[in-house]
Amino acid sequence: MFETERTSRTIAFYFDFMSPYAYLGSVGIERLAATHGYEVDWRPMLLGVSVIKVMGLKGVADTPLKRDYVRRDLVRCARYLDIPFARATDEPMTSLPAARVFVWLNEQDNSVARAFARAVFRAQWAEATDMSSPEAIASLAGSLGIDANETVAAMADERVKRRLREYVEASISLGVFGAPTFLIGSEMFWGVDRLPMIERWLETGGW
Amino acid sequence: MFETERTSRTIAFYFDFMSPYAYLGSVGIERLAATHGYEVDWRPMLLGVSVIKVMGLKGVADTPLKRDYVRRDLVRCARYLDIPFARATDEPMTSLPAARVFVWLNEQDNSVARAFARAVFRAQWAEATDMSSPEAIASLAGSLGIDANETVAAMADERVKRRLREYVEASISLGVFGAPTFLIGSEMFWGVDRLPMIERWLETGGW
């Protein structure tokens, strides 16, 4: 195996656990990557920073018309992509505890971090379990064999919080503003609806 | 021909001439409709009303990060869909004159109105000609065999202006907020990237 070759076949995947479209995108991009021999590099971002602070917009839950459309569109997209979907509530999820644990795990073993991220997305958006609280996150981590006490400590660790801010700042510097966002080389794709275009890009090398 | 049958095979297409994605959507939906035996019912809306007044957001041109992404994404989408694309300027187009003429023509002959709308979209987004001014619109109408003096009068006609406002209010009442938006029965699809999903919907009758 050539390390440099493997590295060039990487799709960077920017996600926020609070986004159900990012959940659909996570399943979709892992399918595409598996089919085409790519690795997925999971990178947390925070919509609260990009959408509200940097772009000066509102969240979908606070936006008339779009709020109603999205509620219906999500269910339809999930069925279209054949991905399990069930939401607990219309209240926005708080993704900071989960994002911090992801960052902490990713420094130790990125395959464990990815397994954790998949489990959080599945619990939140396929099993209708609110994963906003540190308690829910610690319990989920425990079920994956990750020490629950260490998980609780990581969520409160200033170094971990700072590391997450660095991830978020890096995403903004690259121009990432929404979730899911996919980066193939320097080519950026925003939205789960870009998956067919990404597939064509992987097949053809771009246009 | 059975009028009722033809009517039920109609896709409502909501557009604003200022939206390049609506231009791409207009070409895409007419292709899909032709393949699947549907009619396209062109209905003007105004993003300045839905996005800014009703949703309380900003236009893309005023939104950091997204502005840069969209500039690149548009060219990529146009190539992906094999649709000619060339923009005159990054300044937003003013679509009121063209929308008013569309409304005026649509009351007389909707096939003439559709031909006019296609020509405006093509000039603005494939031939890089700014179609913001009444003069540009009157000249284009003249080239299609529509009386240029009557066109100028229609753009200033209070009754036509009121009729456009009624179209816009009707679109908001239905929950239409973006362009392009497609309505199949009561099923709403927003965005040019929903064309593959619409195609599946037409083939299967929905899910």
Interface residues (C-beta under 8 A of the other chain):
Chain A: S50 V54 M55 G56 L57 K58 T63 P64 L65 K66 D68 Y69 R72 D73 R76 C77 R79 Y80 I172 G175 V176 F177 G178 M188 W190 G191 D193 R194 P196 M197 R200 W207
Chain B: S50 V54 M55 G56 L57 K58 T63 P64 L65 K66 D68 Y69 R72 D73 R76 C77 R79 Y80 I172 G175 V176 F177 G178 M188 W190 G191 D193 R194 P196 M197 R200 W207
